[in-house]
């Protein structure tokens, strides 16, 4: 998603009729034009390497692509179900609690640790995780 700002164009696998084309001047102007990138991480999707793995096309997205939207991984749900499809319980207003036992909340810490470990593994495998 940052390729245009870093390299001046979309990655080759994204180019096609559904994205606008940049002119040579546009590419010069946008390449390296960012001063700061902030990333808020509220939720995640499981992704697959659809170049080297079997994947099915994502459905009904402005830019068609490969997307997996599981509600569980290895048989473990991604959170407590709410009764509404694809919505899960997310603790809110935790900043109001001053209890030390929140520091030991494994159910919220472990997924982050697993995410960071998977990211580190991908980096070790020389995946481009920018």
Secondary structure, DSSP 8 states (H G I E B T S, - for coil): --HHHHHSS--GGG-STTS----HHHHHHHTT--S--------------TTTS---B--S-SS--B----SEETTEESS-B-SSTT-B-----GGG---GGGGG-HHHHHHHHHHHHHHHHHHHTT----
